[in-house]
């Protein structure tokens, strides 16, 4: 049995329909927004905690 040539073995990558691409892009954007919001929330919490610490120092 002769070895298969590489080009024969490799299957053609599946072409996506326009609607599939659209949904994929929508998901990408949604994820980007999710990540951005997560960072915003994290920063908000950091700042809140800093303020708490600062206020404690003032009391003493």
N, C-alpha and C positions, 0 to 999 in steps of 0.2 A: 504494500500500500504506500503510495507516494504521499509525502507531506503536503498539506494544503497550503496554498499561497496565502499570505497574510490578508491580502485584499479580499479574498473569497470568504475568509473566516469572519471578518469584521462586518457586522450588520449595519445597515444604514440607520443613522440616528432618526428617531421618529419625528416627523414634522408636526409641530403643534398647530392647532387651528387658531384663528384670530381670537376667538372667545376664550380659549385656554390661556393664551398669552395675557389677555386683559385681566382675567381673574388672578393670574399669578402676580401681575403688577400691582393689582389692588391689594393683594395680601402683603406684598413687600412694603407698600406704603403704610398699610395699617400697622405692620410690625415696627416700622420706623417710628411712627407716632407713639406706639406703646413704649418703646425704649426711651424716647424723648421724655414722655410723661413720667416714666419711672425715675429718670435722672432728676427731673424737676422736684418730684416728691422727696427723693432722698436729700436733695439740697435743702429743701424747706425744713426737713426734720433736723438736719445738721445745724442750721441757723437757729432753730428753736432751742435746741439743746445748748448751743453756745450762750444764748441769751439767759437761759436758766442758770447756767454756771456763773455768768457775770453777775446776775442779780444776787446769787448766794454770797459772792465775795463782798458785794456792797454792804450787805447786812452786817457782816462781821467787822 
